[in-house]
Amino acid sequence: MADKKSNAEAYWAANIRLIAGCLVVWALVSYGCAILLRPLLASIPIGGTDLGFWFAQQGSILTFIGIIFFYVWKMNRLDKQFGLEE
């Protein structure tokens, strides 16, 4: 019983670390690159506009989609590691 409980706690701790890491990346890209670092990125042209504007309009969305696929991939590996796969 105690072993099962510690296994569940380790699983959720790993899950929370993964979620926190994904949120940090999302915040850095959407707030950092699109808002805070926009003046620094304004001199880099991409697709007819500057890189800061691109991150605000497209980059943060594409990064979020990438994070979703990364999260699914890592959760599948985590499920296998803890014997919880479907």
N, C-alpha and C positions, 0 to 999 in steps of 0.2 A: 504493500500500500504506500509506504513512504517512498519507495523507489519510483513508483508510478507518479506520485505527486512531484518529486524532484525533476522527473523527466518532463512533466507538463510545465513546470516553472522554467526550466531551461529552454523549452520550445518557445514559450511566450516571451522570455527575455530576448532570445534571438530574433523573434518577430518584431519586437519593439525597437531593437537596434536597427533592423533593416528599414523599418518605417521611418525612424528618425533620420537615418542616413539619406533616404530618398527625399524627405522633406527639406533637409539642408541643401541638397543639390538643387531642388526646385526653387528654394528661396534665393540661393546665390544667382541662379540664372534669371529668374523673373524679376527679382528686386535689385540684385547687384548689377547685372549686365544691362538690364533695361532701364533702370532708374538711376542708381548711384554712380555707375561707371559710364553712363551715356555720354557725358562730355568728352571722356577719354576715347571712347569708341567712335565718336562722330567723324574722326578723320579717316576711318577705314571704310572705303566704299565696298558695297556688296549688293548686287542685283539692282543697281540704279539708285540706291539710297545708302545711308550710313549704317554701320554695324549695330549701333545702339538702337536705332529705330527698328532694324530687322529683328533684334532680340525681343523688343517690346511687342512686335506684331506677329512674328512667325517663330522665332527661335524658342521662346518660352513654351509655346504650344507643342512644337516638335520635341523639345526636351521632355515635357510632361508625358507625351505619348511614349517616348523612349523609356522613361522611368516606369511606366505601367508594364511594358514588356519585360524590363529588367526585374521588376518586383515579382511578376508571375514566374519567371525562370528561377529566381532565387528561392521563392516559396516552394516550388516543386522540389528543388534540391533539399530544402530544409525539411519538407514533409518526408522525403525518402530517408533522410538522415535520422529522423525520429520515428520512423516506421508508421507514418500516418498517410501514406499515399493511397489514392483511390484504387 
